[in-house]
């Protein structure tokens, strides 16, 4: 089949927290999904609810949803792309925030690029960039390190390595953790990092309870803070 007739792969951001969609998504996003009947999502229930709330006018039974998550095998990629090769538009939606950033969506996008399929990213919230914007840390050079090791000794060695990068190149180091392990990460930072190092916490970004605050590690030690089950972005810098 000619690639000239392929559909468009839209990368559709989703909410980071409960809030008014008008604050996060331009009307254009709602217009785009009216021309999409095939969606690739991390979770079927979450994906369906978001598409409906964003303003989908078609009956949900008329739409097709496929899943892409950490359990998806590489061999399944081709079947997920098939509607695009048949000339149909497809929407790729992350569970929270921007597709392909800290989620498995890049697998689909990489293959789409190889096949010459047009990929269009839509505007929406990204917790990493929003936290960086508000942190006051270096936004000229920064790195996202994904998730730190689960075991404490490994995690703390990684923190010291990231601290060395900050001191060597003034590169802001960004990472995150599964919400129920946030307190363990925070405790490790306070235990091993230089007290003069600056730490920004971006908590519940875009929610009413949002907090994006930067202080030295020394000052954070004086704060009583519970990050358990609160989506948090961690940033280290000078």
Secondary structure, 3 states (H helix, E strand, C coil): CCHHHCCEEEEECECCCCCCHHHCCCHHHHHHHCCCCEEEECCHHHHHHHHHHHCCCCCHHHCEEEECCCCCCHHHHHHHHHHHHCCCCEEEECCCECCCCCCCCHHHHHHHHHCCCEEEECCCCCHHHHHHHHHCCCCCCEEEEEECCCCHHHHHHHHHHHHHHHHHHCCEEEEECCHHHHHHHHHHHHHHCCCCCEEEEEECCCCCCCEEEEEEHHHHCCCCCCCCCCCEEEEEEC
